Amino acid sequence: MFEITGIAVSRKPPTLDTITSYYFQGRDGEISKWMSKPAAVTYVRQNALSVYASGGGSRAYVEVVQNGSAPYLRTKGDGTTSDNLLSQKIYN
């Protein structure tokens, strides 16, 4: 199981489509690592319900959204209007 605990963005203010990479923090003995957006999308597609993000007092699983030829990650609905990925620490 991984928790996304950081993001890198191409410009600010950050939006889901400006995220370029994600920090996958291992929670069950996995090695923590940065993943590019394409690698993260592939991982989440192949490992459903194995990646989550926390923020704003809630925790939600991460899912892939198909946006034409540019799929991206977002958190599944968790009763809040904000996306937990955008609540993560931003690195450049």
C-alpha positions in Angstrom: 0.0 0.0 0.0 1.3 3.4 -0.9 0.2 6.9 0.3 0.9 9.9 -1.9 2.5 12.4 0.4 4.0 14.9 -2.1 3.6 16.2 -5.6 5.7 18.1 -8.1 4.0 20.6 -10.4 4.9 22.3 -13.6 3.4 25.7 -12.5 1.5 27.3 -9.7 -1.1 27.5 -8.6 -1.3 23.7 -8.7 -4.1 21.9 -10.4 -4.5 18.2 -11.0 -3.4 18.6 -14.6 -0.2 20.5 -13.7 1.1 17.7 -11.4 4.2 16.1 -13.1 5.1 13.5 -10.4 4.0 12.0 -7.2 5.8 10.8 -4.1 4.7 7.3 -3.2 5.4 6.7 0.5 5.5 2.9 1.2 3.2 2.0 4.1 3.6 -1.8 4.2 7.3 -2.3 3.6 7.4 -1.0 0.0 10.3 1.3 -1.0 9.2 4.9 -1.1 9.8 6.7 -4.5 8.9 9.5 -6.8 6.9 8.4 -9.9 6.3 10.4 -13.0 2.7 11.1 -13.9 2.7 8.4 -16.7 4.3 5.8 -14.4 1.9 6.6 -11.5 -1.1 6.3 -13.9 0.1 2.9 -15.0 0.7 1.8 -11.5 -2.7 2.8 -10.2 -4.4 1.2 -13.2 -2.7 -2.1 -12.5 -3.1 -1.9 -8.7 -6.5 -0.6 -7.9 -7.2 0.3 -4.3 -3.5 0.2 -3.4 -2.8 3.9 -3.4 -4.4 6.6 -1.2 -3.9 10.2 -0.2 -4.8 12.0 3.0 -5.7 15.6 3.5 -8.2 17.9 5.1 -9.0 15.3 7.7 -10.0 12.6 5.2 -8.4 9.7 3.4 -9.3 8.6 -0.1 -8.2 6.0 -2.7 -6.6 7.3 -5.8 -8.1 6.6 -9.3 -7.2 7.3 -12.9 -9.2 9.8 -14.9 -9.0 9.5 -18.7 -8.6 12.9 -20.2 -8.1 12.3 -23.9 -4.5 11.3 -24.3 -3.5 12.8 -21.0 -4.8 10.6 -18.1 -4.2 11.9 -14.6 -4.8 10.8 -11.0 -7.4 12.2 -8.6 -8.8 10.9 -5.3 -12.2 9.1 -5.3 -15.1 11.0 -3.7 -14.8 11.1 0.0 -17.5 13.6 1.0 -15.3 16.7 0.6 -15.1 19.2 -2.3 -11.3 19.4 -2.4 -8.9 16.9 -3.9 -6.6 15.3 -1.3 -3.7 15.2 -3.9 -3.7 19.0 -4.0 -3.4 19.1 -0.2 0.0 17.4 -0.3 3.4 19.1 0.1 4.4 20.7 -3.2 8.0 20.2 -4.5 9.6 21.8 -7.5 
